[in-house]
Amino acid sequence: MSQPELFLFIDKNSKNPDKVDSLIPFKVNEQYHFFGPGHDNFRRDMRKRFLTHREDVPVENEIYLIGFSEVSKKFPQRKIIWISKMLRVMNFASAGSLLNEPGFESLEFVPDPKNPELNISPLHIQPMDLVGSFTGYRARSEFHSKKGKDGLPEWAKDVMDPRDSELFTFTGVDLYLNNQSNRKNAYRRDSCFLCEHVFYAEGEGLDVSDRVLECLCEWQPGKEIDNTALFGYKTSSSGRKSLNTPKGGYLQIRFRIAENLMDHISSMLG
């Protein structure tokens, strides 16, 4: 059996250490999570790794995505709030087929807590076809609908890098690629993941134990690691400390340390 590979994230939308408050990942049911938009750098890197030649790839290695709560004055201690095991890497066009599979009905319509008639499903875009050929994407929910100063909504930037905007035409609802021969390289962020449900906090998160911190210290030698600063601190020229953010917004852990950390987390889950 191959050693596990872990990717660690801070879930900035979940400040409650005992409850997931974001839709990334989305708990489809007791078996699956859907890890959709957001975390642009990670999805870009996974697209480059898995989707160079295909649009839907089963993941044979043990790859775990682990989310930690954000800290706040009310909740100064982080906890593990979700764990997903990656099963498939897809582009959003391919992910649309999930809606036709039994058990994925919850992805069709996710009501906004503030406006239950509004759909905020994280499977938020659908492919457009012309004579059977993919031409671009169209919004199918209100998730990531907010527009930036450049006039592009967040959902468009979930599949394309805004630096490549000259390659696309945005009509207000639809995103077209001007030249289909650029499709392979133009949709730099077009990846999402079907994952196995491992853990999802709905009342109690997992403590960041001393053993978890030991593994993080061993993987990041020389850094000042604690429950607040899982990736260490950085110090400004004036001597002021602030939380360090790993390159790309996530920390990858591999080899023996990943195996030890995952074994410990598994024992915490019972």
C-alpha positions as CSV (number, residue, x, y, z in Angstrom):
1,M,0.0,0.0,0.0
2,S,1.3,3.4,-0.9
3,Q,2.0,6.0,1.7
4,P,-0.7,8.7,2.0
5,E,-0.3,12.2,0.7
6,L,-1.9,15.0,2.7
7,F,-2.9,18.5,1.8
8,L,-3.7,20.8,4.7
9,F,-5.9,23.9,4.4
10,I,-7.2,26.7,6.6
11,D,-10.9,27.0,6.0
12,K,-11.2,30.7,6.3
13,N,-15.0,30.6,6.0
14,S,-15.4,28.3,9.1
15,K,-14.5,30.1,12.3
16,N,-16.5,27.8,14.4
17,P,-14.1,24.9,15.3
18,D,-17.0,22.5,15.8
19,K,-19.0,23.1,12.6
20,V,-18.2,23.5,8.9
21,D,-19.6,26.8,7.8
22,S,-18.4,26.7,4.2
23,L,-19.5,24.8,1.1
24,I,-16.0,23.7,0.2
25,P,-16.0,20.8,0.5
26,F,-19.8,20.1,0.3
27,K,-21.1,17.0,2.2
28,V,-23.2,15.3,-0.5
29,N,-24.2,12.5,1.8
30,E,-22.6,10.1,4.3
31,Q,-20.4,8.7,1.6
32,Y,-19.2,11.6,-0.5
33,H,-17.9,15.1,-0.4
34,F,-17.7,17.4,-3.4
35,F,-14.7,19.7,-3.4
36,G,-15.6,22.4,-5.9
37,P,-14.6,26.0,-6.4
38,G,-12.2,28.1,-4.3
39,H,-8.6,27.2,-3.4
40,D,-7.5,28.4,-6.9
41,N,-3.8,27.5,-6.6
42,F,-4.5,24.0,-5.4
43,R,-7.0,23.3,-8.1
44,R,-4.7,24.7,-10.7
45,D,-1.9,22.4,-9.5
46,M,-4.1,19.4,-9.4
47,R,-5.4,20.1,-13.0
48,K,-1.8,20.2,-14.2
49,R,-1.0,17.0,-12.4
50,F,-4.1,14.9,-13.3
51,L,-6.0,16.5,-16.2
52,T,-3.3,17.1,-18.8
53,H,-4.8,14.6,-21.2
54,R,-8.2,13.7,-19.7
55,E,-11.2,15.4,-18.2
56,D,-12.1,12.8,-15.5
57,V,-9.4,10.7,-13.7
58,P,-9.8,8.2,-10.9
59,V,-7.3,8.7,-8.1
60,E,-5.4,5.5,-7.2
61,N,-3.2,6.9,-4.5
62,E,-4.2,7.8,-1.0
63,I,-4.7,11.5,-1.1
64,Y,-6.4,13.2,1.8
65,L,-7.6,16.8,2.0
66,I,-7.7,18.2,5.6
67,G,-9.4,21.4,6.6
68,F,-8.7,23.3,9.9
69,S,-10.9,26.0,11.3
70,E,-10.0,29.7,11.2
71,V,-9.2,31.4,14.5
72,S,-11.1,34.3,16.1
73,K,-11.3,36.0,19.4
74,K,-14.3,33.7,20.3
75,F,-12.5,30.6,19.1
76,P,-8.7,31.0,19.5
77,Q,-7.9,27.3,19.1
78,R,-8.1,25.5,15.8
79,K,-9.6,22.1,15.2
80,I,-9.8,19.7,12.3
81,I,-13.3,20.3,10.8
82,W,-13.2,18.2,7.6
83,I,-11.3,15.3,6.0
84,S,-11.9,14.2,2.5
85,K,-10.2,11.3,0.6
86,M,-9.8,12.1,-3.1
87,L,-11.5,9.7,-5.5
88,R,-11.8,11.5,-8.8
89,V,-10.4,14.6,-10.4
90,M,-12.7,16.2,-12.9
91,N,-13.2,19.4,-14.8
92,F,-16.5,21.1,-14.1
93,A,-17.9,20.0,-17.4
94,S,-17.4,16.3,-16.4
95,A,-18.6,17.0,-12.9
96,G,-22.0,17.9,-14.2
97,S,-22.6,14.2,-14.8
98,L,-22.8,13.7,-11.0
99,L,-26.3,15.3,-11.1
100,N,-27.5,12.3,-13.1
101,E,-26.2,9.7,-10.6
102,P,-28.3,8.4,-7.7
103,G,-27.4,9.9,-4.3
104,F,-26.2,13.2,-5.7
105,E,-29.6,15.0,-5.6
106,S,-28.3,17.3,-2.8
107,L,-25.9,18.9,-5.3
108,E,-28.8,20.0,-7.6
109,F,-30.2,22.7,-5.4
110,V,-28.6,24.0,-2.2
111,P,-30.8,26.6,-0.6
112,D,-29.3,29.8,0.7
113,P,-29.9,30.0,4.5
114,K,-30.9,33.7,4.2
115,N,-33.0,33.2,1.1
116,P,-34.2,29.6,0.7
117,E,-35.4,30.1,-2.9
118,L,-31.8,31.0,-4.0
119,N,-29.6,28.1,-5.2
120,I,-26.0,28.3,-3.9
121,S,-24.9,24.8,-5.1
122,P,-21.1,24.6,-5.3
123,L,-21.5,22.7,-8.5
124,H,-22.2,26.2,-9.8
125,I,-21.5,26.1,-13.5
126,Q,-22.5,23.9,-16.4
127,P,-20.9,23.3,-19.8
128,M,-22.4,24.8,-23.0
129,D,-22.3,22.8,-26.2
130,L,-22.6,23.8,-29.8
131,V,-23.3,20.9,-32.2
132,G,-22.1,18.5,-29.5
133,S,-18.8,20.4,-28.9
134,F,-17.9,22.2,-25.7
135,T,-17.8,25.9,-26.1
136,G,-17.7,27.3,-22.5
137,Y,-19.5,27.6,-19.2
138,R,-22.7,29.1,-17.9
139,A,-23.7,29.8,-14.3
140,R,-26.2,27.3,-12.9
141,S,-26.3,28.6,-9.3
142,E,-25.7,31.9,-7.4
143,F,-22.5,30.5,-5.7
144,H,-19.5,32.7,-6.5
145,S,-21.7,35.1,-8.5
146,K,-20.0,38.3,-7.0
147,K,-18.2,40.3,-9.7
148,G,-14.8,41.9,-9.2
149,K,-13.5,45.3,-10.4
150,D,-12.7,43.6,-13.7
151,G,-16.3,42.8,-14.3
152,L,-15.7,39.0,-14.1
153,P,-17.7,37.0,-11.6
154,E,-15.9,34.7,-9.2
155,W,-17.3,31.6,-10.9
156,A,-15.5,32.5,-14.2
157,K,-12.3,32.8,-12.2
158,D,-12.9,29.4,-10.8
159,V,-12.0,28.0,-14.2
160,M,-9.8,30.6,-15.9
161,D,-7.0,32.8,-14.7
162,P,-8.0,36.5,-15.1
163,R,-4.6,37.1,-16.7
164,D,-5.9,35.0,-19.6
165,S,-9.1,37.1,-19.9
166,E,-8.2,38.1,-23.5
167,L,-8.7,34.5,-24.5
168,F,-12.4,34.6,-23.4
169,T,-15.7,36.4,-24.1
170,F,-17.9,37.0,-21.1
171,T,-21.5,37.9,-21.9
172,G,-22.8,38.4,-18.4
173,V,-24.0,34.8,-17.8
174,D,-21.8,32.8,-20.2
175,L,-18.1,32.4,-20.6
176,Y,-16.9,31.5,-24.1
177,L,-13.4,30.6,-25.2
178,N,-12.7,32.6,-28.3
179,N,-10.5,29.9,-29.9
180,Q,-11.3,26.3,-29.0
181,S,-7.8,25.2,-29.9
182,N,-6.7,26.9,-26.7
183,R,-8.9,24.8,-24.5
184,K,-6.2,22.6,-23.1
185,N,-4.2,25.6,-21.6
186,A,-6.8,28.3,-21.2
187,Y,-8.9,26.7,-18.4
188,R,-6.0,26.7,-15.9
189,R,-8.2,26.3,-12.8
190,D,-10.8,24.0,-14.2
191,S,-10.7,21.1,-11.8
192,C,-12.8,19.8,-8.9
193,F,-12.9,16.6,-6.9
194,L,-15.2,13.9,-5.8
195,C,-14.0,12.7,-2.5
196,E,-14.8,10.0,0.1
197,H,-16.4,11.3,3.3
198,V,-14.0,10.8,6.1
199,F,-15.0,13.5,8.6
200,Y,-17.2,16.5,8.6
201,A,-17.7,18.5,11.8
202,E,-21.4,19.0,12.5
203,G,-21.2,19.6,16.3
204,E,-17.7,18.8,17.4
205,G,-14.3,19.2,15.6
206,L,-11.2,17.1,16.1
207,D,-8.7,18.6,18.5
208,V,-5.3,19.6,17.1
209,S,-3.4,17.3,19.6
210,D,0.2,17.5,20.6
211,R,0.9,14.6,18.3
212,V,-0.5,16.5,15.3
213,L,1.7,19.5,16.2
214,E,4.7,17.2,16.5
215,C,4.2,16.0,13.0
216,L,3.7,19.5,11.7
217,C,6.9,20.6,13.5
218,E,8.8,17.6,12.0
219,W,7.7,18.5,8.5
220,Q,8.5,22.2,9.0
221,P,11.7,22.2,10.9
222,G,12.9,25.4,12.4
223,K,9.4,27.0,12.3
224,E,7.6,28.1,15.4
225,I,4.5,25.9,15.3
226,D,1.5,26.0,17.6
227,N,-2.2,25.5,17.5
228,T,-2.7,29.0,16.0
229,A,0.2,29.0,13.6
230,L,0.1,25.5,12.0
231,F,2.5,26.8,9.3
232,G,4.6,28.9,11.7
233,Y,5.0,32.7,12.1
234,K,6.7,35.3,10.0
235,T,8.3,38.4,11.5
236,S,8.4,41.8,9.8
237,S,11.3,44.2,9.8
238,S,9.7,46.0,12.8
239,G,9.6,42.7,14.7
240,R,5.9,42.2,14.5
241,K,4.7,38.6,14.2
242,S,2.0,37.4,11.9
243,L,0.7,34.0,10.8
244,N,2.7,32.4,7.9
245,T,0.8,31.2,4.9
246,P,2.3,28.3,2.9
247,K,3.1,28.8,-0.8
248,G,-0.1,28.3,-2.8
249,G,-2.3,28.5,0.3
250,Y,-1.9,24.8,1.3
251,L,0.7,22.5,2.9
252,Q,1.6,19.2,1.2
253,I,2.9,16.5,3.5
254,R,4.3,13.2,2.2
255,F,6.3,10.1,3.1
256,R,6.7,8.8,6.7
257,I,5.4,12.0,8.4
258,A,2.2,11.9,6.3
259,E,1.7,8.3,7.3
260,N,2.3,9.0,11.0
261,L,0.0,12.0,11.0
262,M,-2.8,10.1,9.2
263,D,-2.5,7.1,11.5
264,H,-2.9,9.4,14.5
265,I,-5.9,11.2,13.0
266,S,-7.5,7.8,12.2
267,S,-7.1,6.8,15.8
268,M,-8.8,10.0,16.9
269,L,-11.7,9.1,14.6
270,G,-11.9,5.7,16.1
